[in-house]
Amino acid sequence: MRQKVLQLSILSIALIPAGLFADDANQCAGLTAVGGGCDATGLPNNINTIIDTLFTVAGAVAVIILVVGGIRYITSTGDSQRIKAAKDTILYAIIGLVVVIVARAIVGFVAGSLAHT
């Protein structure tokens, strides 16, 4: 189990740079259309991209662990120790998903507050 989680983590970390090179042309066109400026190479934009990517990866990992816990629960064959371990996995995955959602909301609120000052 640990080896699979490690493999998924390494794969997720390997995919993070893909989001950093996304085309921002559509986002910039929308900003300039409403009178805003757009600097696609600016540090704040890169930081936001990195944060969004990290939250996406963390959410995806939590959902994958939730599915793994469900599969472990289904295949527990009535063994009380395996059922408890599967329920714990599901519980921790849900807690992790809630933490990711709340953390993203807090970061969005703080970033929005800083952008208006």
N, C-alpha and C positions, 0 to 999 in steps of 0.2 A: 504494500500500500504506500509506504513512504517513498519507494522508488518511483511509483507512478506519479505521485504528487510532485516529486522533484523534477521528473521529466516534463510535466505540464508547466511547472514554474519556469524551467529553462526555456521551453518553447515560447511561453508568454513574454519573457524578457527579450527573446530574440526578435519578436514581432513588434516591440515598442518603437524602434526607429522607423518603421513603415509609416506611422502616423505623422512623423516629423517632416516628411517630404511631400505631404499632400498639397495639391494645388489649391491655393487660396484665392484664385482669380474671382470666383463667384462671390466669396465673402467680401472681397475688396470692392467689387462693383456695387454690391448692396450698400456698403458703408458710404461710398462716395455719392451714391444717388440720393441719400438723405442728408447730405451736407457734412458727413464725417470724413475723417482722414484714415488712410490705411497704409501701414508700413509693414509689409509681410515679413520683413527681415528683422523687425524689432524684437527686443528681448521679451517684453510682456507677451507678445503673441506666441513666442516659442515656449515660454513658461506655461501659458495656458494650454498649449498643445500637449506638453509633457504631462501636466496634471490631468487633463482629460483622458489621455491614454492610460495613465496609471489607474485612474478610477474605473475605466472600462475593463482593463485587465483584472483588477481586483474583483469587480462584479462578476466577470466571466468565471474566474476561479471559484468564487463562492457558489455559483450556480452549478458548476461541474461537480464540486464536492457534495452539493445537495443531491444531485442525481446519483452519485456514487453511494451516498448513504441510503438512498431509496433502494438501489439495487442490492446493497448489503442486507437491508431489512427484508426484502423479498426472498433472498436466498439464504436466510438464516436458519431455515428448516426447524424452527421451534426451539432452538438452543437459546436459553435465557441470556447467556453471556453475549452471544452474537447479536441478539435483539437489542440488548442494552447498548452495546457498542455502536450499532447502527443508529439507534435513536439519539445517542450522544453526537454522532457525526452530523445527523440532520439538524439537531438543535444548534450546534456550533456553526454550521453553514448558514442557517437562518440569522443567527446573531451577527455573523460576519457580513451578510448581505445588508442587514439593517444598519450596521456601523458604516459601511461604504456609502449607503444612501444618505445617511445623516451627515457624514463628513463632506460629501459632495455638496449638500445644501448649505452647510456652514461656509465652505470655501467659496461657493457662488455668492453668498450673501456678503462676505467680507470683501471679495474682489469687486462686487458691485458697489459697495460702500466706498471703497478706495478710488474707484473710477470716477465717482461723482464729486470727489473733493478736489 
